[in-house]
Amino acid sequence: MKIAFIGLGNMGGGMAANLVRAGHEVNAFDLSEEALARAKENGCAPYGAVAEAVQGVDAVVTMLPNGGIVKSVYTSDVIGKAPGGALFLDCSTIDLETAREVAGLAEDAGYEMVDAPVSGGIAAANGGTLTFMVGGTDAAFAKAEKVLDPMAKKVVHAGAIGAGQVAKMCNNMLLAIHMIGTCEALKLAEKAGLDPQMFYEISSNATGYNWSLNDYTPAPGIGATSPADNDYQGGFAAALMLKDLKLAMAGAETSGASVPMGKHAKEIYEAFVEAGGGGKDFGAIFTTL
């Protein structure tokens, strides 16, 4: 299959490389010459423009920073430029309204499209073990699954267009909440006189068990190895978590959902990013306690 991959950042670069390893022919585009050079080393064919990269392809995969860029790229350089019958897969994490709008524009032009945001981070992108949450028709999902499988440990059909973005924003809001709670519990244990390692051992085998504690422990030298053991470098940046929380708050407002814990988590990460912590892993909230 011939695939155009647009957006070769920390996530997209590894994802495109895994498509090549699976035997697909990949046309690659990014504004960064360095990212394009890495893509070429990984077997992709680099292109200097999106409209050129999508020529003659069977599918277009996009991994872009925000909804405005997604809409601009599709309306200016993908819709009407890619061959009729090409499948569009947007793996970006963007607002629900834009995801549905762009898919509608694609469908009006005769294309099938899915929204397919990911969970798993950079290591999973490089290792081909991402989880994809896919929104789209049954027919579009069946086609999309063949493209996504080489990059995934799991591909889930969440529902109609936009369902993938709903799943992603809810998942990451929950992740932010239990990360903050985990950090607070670890620090409370320490300050109240309980060895944090002992607390980890107890809670890991009790009702406090959760991913942030057991698989991504935010306290250095305790539990699972994580960015906390590398001065919170690498991993999932706090600025990206804040972006996802803002998307969740926008989704909550649009749908009329009450999310007081999500709102407070967003305020906590907002303050952390404004204080200069945006580049650190989101577990670095532990250092503020």
N, C-alpha and C positions, 0 to 999 in steps of 0.2 A: 504494500500500500504506500502511496505517496502522500506525505503529510507536511503541511506548513506549520511550523512552531514559531509563534510570535511572543517574544518576551523571555529572555534567557538569563534572568537574575538568579538569586540564590536557589530558588526552587526550580525555575524553568530549565536551567542548564542541565541539571541532573535528569530531569524528566525527559528532555529531548534525547539525551545520550542513551537512556534506556529504550527509547523507541528504535534507535539505530541498532542497538544490540539485539533487538527482537526481529531484525531483518527489514524494517521499514526504511524507505527512502525519505529523508527529512530535509526540507528546505527551512533554513533558520534565519530569523531576523531579530535584531536588537539594536537600540541606539548606541550601545556601548561596543566599541571596536574590540575591546578586550574580551567581552562576552562572546562576540562573534568568532574571535580567534580560538577560544576554548571550544566552542561548538564545532568548529572545523576540525580541531584535533580529535574530537569525539566522533567524527564521521559524518557530521551534518554538512550540507551545502550552504554556505553563507550567502545572504542576499542583502543588497543595499537599500531595498524598499519593500514594504509590506506587499504592495500591489504586484510586485515581481515575484515574491516568494509564494504567493497563492496561485500562480498560474499553473494549470494542469494538475492540481492536487485532488485527492479523494476526500481529504479532511483538513480542517484548519483548527489548530489548538492555540488558544491564547492564555497567557499567564501574565496579567498586567496589574499595575498598582492600584487602580481605582476605577469607579464606574464611569467617570468622565472620559478617561482614556479609552476604556473599553468601547464606549459608544462612538467616540471619534474614529477609532481604528476600524470598527466594523462598517460604519456609514461611509467613511471616506475611501477605505482601501481594501475591504474584504467583500462586502455585498456588491454584487455586480462585476467584481473583478475575478473572484474564484469561479470555477466552472459550475454550471448548473448541475445540481445533484450532489455537490460537495456537502459534507456534514460539518457543522460548526460546533466546536466544544469550547466553551469559556470556562476555564479552571480558576479564574480570578475570584477573589473574595470581594464582592461588591454589594451595593444596596439592592434590595429586592425590586424596587420600582424600575431601576435601570436594567436589571437582568431581564425582566419581563418585557420592557420596551424594546430592547435590542433584539430579543428573540422574536417579537412580533414583526419587527421590520424585516428580519431575515425570512420569516415565514411568508410574509407578503411578497417577497421577491422570489419565492419558490424554493427556499433552502430549508432543511431540517436543522434544528439547533437544540443543544442541551446546555444547561448550566451545571457545572461539575466541580464545585470547590473542593478543596482537599484538606485532610487532616494528617499530621505526621511529622511535619518539619523538614529541615534540610537533609538530615541523615536519611529519612525515609524517602525523600525525593531522589537522593543519590542511589539508594539501595533498591528502589523499585518496590517499596512497601507502603505506599500511601493508601489512605482510605478515601475513596471518591464518593461524594454524596450527589447524586445526579437527579436533575429535574428535566422532564421532557416526556414526549409520547412513548408508548411501548415500542413503536417501530424505531424511533430515533435512539432510544436507549439500547436496543439490540445492536444497532450499528456502533454506537459509542463504546459499548463494552469491549469490542474488539480492539479499539484504539487505546482504551485505558488500561486494559489488563497487563501489558508489559510494565506499567508504572505502578502497579497496585498490589496490595495484599488483599484488598476487598473493594468491590464496586457495588454500591447499593442504589437501587432505583427508589428514590425518596418520594416521587410523585410527579405532578405536572410541572411545567416550566416555573422556576422560582423555588421549588421545593428544596433543591440543593442548597440554595442560599439561606433558606429558613433553617435547615438542619445545621448548617455551619454556624450561623449566628447564635443559635441556641446552645450548641455544643461549646463554643468558645466563651459564651457568657458563663456557663456552668463551670468551665475550666478556671476562669478568672476567680470566681467565687470560692471554689474549693482550694485554689492556690493560696489566696489570702487567708482563709481559715486555717490551712495547714501551717503557714508561717506564724500566725498568731498563737496556735497551739504549741508549736515547738518552742517559741520564745517564752510563752507563759510557763511551760514546764521548767525551763531553765531558771527563770527568775523566781519561781516558787520553790526551787531547791531540788527538782528532779532532774537527773542526768538526761539530756535530750536524746542520747542514744538509747537509754532505757525506755523513755517514752515511745520512741520509734518502734522498739521491739514489742512493746505492749500494744500500741494502737494498730500496728501492722497486723496483729492477730485478733483484733477486736472490731467494734463497730465503726471506729474511726478510719478504717482502711479506705484509701482512695488513691487515684493515680498520682496526684501531686506528691503525696507522702511516700508511696511505695515504689514508684517507677521514676520519679523525677525530684527526689528529695531536695528542697530548697536551702537546706542548711549544710554548709561545707563539712566534709568529714563524717557525715552521718548517712546511713541508709544507702540508697542507690546512687551510683555515680551520675552526676549531672553537671550543668554549667556552673553550679554553685562551687564545685571543686576546681574551677578554673576562673575564679574571680568574676563569675557570671558572664563570661564571654561565650559567644556562640549561642546555640539554641534558638528560642523564639523571642525576638526583641520585644521589650515592653511597649515600644511605640506601635508595633503591629498589634499587640493585644489591645491597646487603646483604640486603634482603628476599628478592630472587630467589635469592641464594646460600644463604640459610637454607632456602628451599623445596627447592633442589637437594640440600642435605645431608639433609633429611628424606626426600626421595625415594630417595636413595642408601641410607639406613639401612633403609627399608622393603623395598627390592628387593635388598639385600645386595650392592650395587655398591661397589667400591673406588675412591675419588676423592681421592687424596692431594693433588693439585694444587688441586682444587676446595676442599678443606678449608683449605688454606693461604691461598688467595685470600679465602675467607670470613673468616679470622682477620685478614688485612691490612685488609680493608674495615671489619671490626668495630672495630679499633683506630682507624682514621681517623674513623669516625663518632663514636665515643666521645670523640675529641679535639675534636669540634666541626665536623667537615667534612661532615656529612650533607647539608647543603643545596647543597654544591658539586657540579659535574659529576664523574662517576666518573673522568674522566681526571686529576683533581687529585691522584691518587696520585703523580703525577710530582713534586709539590712536597715530598713526604716523603723524597725520595731525595737 
